[in-house]
Amino acid sequence: MVSWRRCKWIAATFIGLTVAGVMAGCSAPDSGSLLVEYHRQGGIAGFDDRLVIQSDRQATLEQRSGKRSLDLDPEVVGRLLEQLEQIDFAALEPEYLPQGTGADFIEYEVTYKGHTVRTMDTAVPETLQPLLALLDEIIQSTPSS
């Protein structure tokens, strides 16, 4: 017959090993491979798009219609890297917001190298405009599921 103390020890050991196994198999995503994360929402079209691009050209696009994995063209990723390098992203303010808001304004949020910038239509800094246009182009060129 197994003692109550021995049963508790076996249960605790089992739970500890199970948690350790789960933690080992469910490690956090490698943030070092994240290239850029982009979120746009609002506007007349009611956008709610989230684009996450990894440095290996793999991307995930989440929209109201669903979530898709993408393998981006090397030329597109090259253009994106070029745009990001032209911007002193870390020097940008966290927010560029208009004085007033409009019901049809689109809100944009871009994260690059751990720095997030949020802006809206009519307040987008000139240095960010080409980057946002390219990210929008990537979303628009993705076939719907």
Backbone torsions as a table, in degrees:
resi	resn	phi	psi	omega
1	MET	NA	135.3	-178.1
2	VAL	-89.2	133.8	-179.0
3	SER	-73.3	158.8	178.3
4	TRP	-60.3	-41.4	179.4
5	ARG	-61.2	-43.8	179.5
6	ARG	-64.3	-39.3	178.5
7	CYS	-62.5	-44.1	179.0
8	LYS	-62.9	-40.8	179.8
9	TRP	-63.7	-43.4	179.5
10	ILE	-63.9	-44.7	179.8
11	ALA	-62.8	-45.2	-179.8
12	ALA	-63.5	-40.9	178.6
13	THR	-64.4	-44.1	179.8
14	PHE	-62.0	-46.3	180.0
15	ILE	-63.1	-43.6	179.3
16	GLY	-60.9	-44.4	178.9
17	LEU	-67.5	-37.4	178.9
18	THR	-64.6	-46.8	179.2
19	VAL	-62.1	-43.4	179.6
20	ALA	-62.2	-40.1	178.7
21	GLY	-66.1	-41.6	178.9
22	VAL	-65.4	-44.2	-179.8
23	MET	-62.4	-38.2	179.9
24	ALA	-67.3	-34.9	-178.6
25	GLY	-85.1	-14.0	-175.9
26	CYS	-121.0	49.2	-179.4
27	SER	-69.1	156.0	179.7
28	ALA	-64.9	150.4	178.4
29	PRO	-58.2	147.1	178.8
30	ASP	-71.7	102.1	-177.1
31	SER	-69.5	-16.3	178.1
32	GLY	-67.4	-21.2	-179.4
33	SER	-91.4	-6.4	178.9
34	LEU	-71.6	125.4	177.2
35	LEU	-91.1	-60.0	-178.4
36	VAL	-152.4	146.9	174.8
37	GLU	-123.2	133.8	-174.2
38	TYR	-133.0	133.6	176.7
39	HIS	-134.4	128.7	173.8
40	ARG	-129.2	141.7	179.0
41	GLN	-151.4	151.9	177.7
42	GLY	104.2	-156.2	-178.8
43	GLY	80.0	173.4	178.7
44	ILE	-59.9	-37.8	-178.1
45	ALA	-74.6	-11.6	-179.9
46	GLY	67.8	43.6	-179.9
47	PHE	-58.4	145.5	166.1
48	ASP	-153.1	77.9	-174.2
49	ASP	-115.1	134.2	176.0
50	ARG	-126.6	119.8	-178.8
51	LEU	-117.0	122.6	178.1
52	VAL	-118.7	120.3	-177.3
53	ILE	-115.2	127.4	177.8
54	GLN	-92.7	159.8	-178.5
55	SER	-67.4	-16.3	178.0
56	ASP	-90.2	15.8	177.8
57	ARG	78.0	-0.9	176.2
58	GLN	-80.6	142.5	-178.1
59	ALA	-143.2	159.9	175.1
60	THR	-128.2	130.8	177.3
61	LEU	-118.9	119.9	175.9
62	GLU	-109.5	126.6	176.2
63	GLN	-135.1	174.9	178.2
64	ARG	-57.9	-30.2	-177.8
65	SER	-79.0	-8.6	178.4
66	GLY	139.2	-171.9	-176.8
67	LYS	-118.6	135.3	-179.5
68	ARG	-132.6	147.0	172.0
69	SER	-96.0	141.1	-177.2
70	LEU	-128.8	149.5	170.2
71	ASP	-116.3	102.0	-172.8
72	LEU	-75.3	148.5	177.6
73	ASP	-63.8	136.7	179.8
74	PRO	-56.4	-34.8	179.8
75	GLU	-65.3	-39.5	179.3
76	VAL	-66.4	-43.8	179.0
77	VAL	-65.2	-36.7	176.0
78	GLY	-61.0	-44.7	176.8
79	ARG	-62.6	-39.7	179.4
80	LEU	-63.9	-46.5	178.1
81	LEU	-60.5	-40.1	178.4
82	GLU	-60.6	-45.7	178.8
83	GLN	-61.6	-45.7	-177.9
84	LEU	-64.4	-36.6	-179.9
85	GLU	-71.0	-27.4	179.8
86	GLN	-75.1	-19.2	-177.9
87	ILE	-99.9	132.9	171.1
88	ASP	-82.8	76.7	-169.3
89	PHE	-59.4	-41.9	-178.1
90	ALA	-63.7	-23.8	-179.5
91	ALA	-83.8	-10.8	180.0
92	LEU	-71.5	148.6	175.9
93	GLU	-68.0	155.1	177.8
94	PRO	-65.4	-27.0	-177.9
95	GLU	-141.3	140.5	171.0
96	TYR	-131.2	98.0	-174.8
97	LEU	-118.2	147.1	179.8
98	PRO	-71.8	160.9	177.6
99	GLN	-62.3	-45.8	177.4
100	GLY	-117.2	165.5	177.9
101	THR	-115.3	156.3	176.6
102	GLY	-121.7	148.8	-178.4
103	ALA	-61.9	-24.9	-176.1
104	ASP	-103.4	8.6	179.6
105	PHE	-68.2	146.9	174.4
106	ILE	-102.2	135.5	176.5
107	GLU	-101.1	136.7	-178.2
108	TYR	-122.4	143.2	174.9
109	GLU	-139.6	125.7	-178.7
110	VAL	-125.8	132.0	175.2
111	THR	-119.3	127.6	179.6
112	TYR	-143.6	127.7	-179.2
113	LYS	51.1	42.3	175.6
114	GLY	79.1	-0.1	-180.0
115	HIS	-108.4	127.5	-178.5
116	THR	-109.5	134.6	176.8
117	VAL	-122.9	130.5	178.8
118	ARG	-117.2	135.1	179.4
119	THR	-150.1	173.2	179.5
120	MET	-139.6	161.8	175.1
121	ASP	-47.3	147.9	-178.7
122	THR	72.9	-6.6	179.8
123	ALA	-127.0	6.5	-177.8
124	VAL	-67.6	123.0	177.9
125	PRO	-61.2	145.4	-177.9
126	GLU	-55.9	-36.0	-178.8
127	THR	-66.9	-24.9	-179.7
128	LEU	-88.8	-18.0	-173.9
129	GLN	-56.5	-47.0	179.4
130	PRO	-64.3	-35.9	178.7
131	LEU	-65.0	-46.3	179.1
132	LEU	-63.2	-38.5	178.6
133	ALA	-62.6	-41.6	179.7
134	LEU	-67.9	-42.4	178.2
135	LEU	-64.2	-39.6	175.5
136	ASP	-63.1	-39.5	178.7
137	GLU	-62.0	-40.7	178.4
138	ILE	-62.9	-43.9	178.9
139	ILE	-63.8	-45.9	-176.1
140	GLN	-68.9	-25.9	-179.0
141	SER	-85.5	-3.0	179.1
142	THR	-85.6	123.6	179.6
143	PRO	-62.4	143.0	176.8
144	SER	-69.4	150.9	178.5
145	SER	-85.7	NA	NA
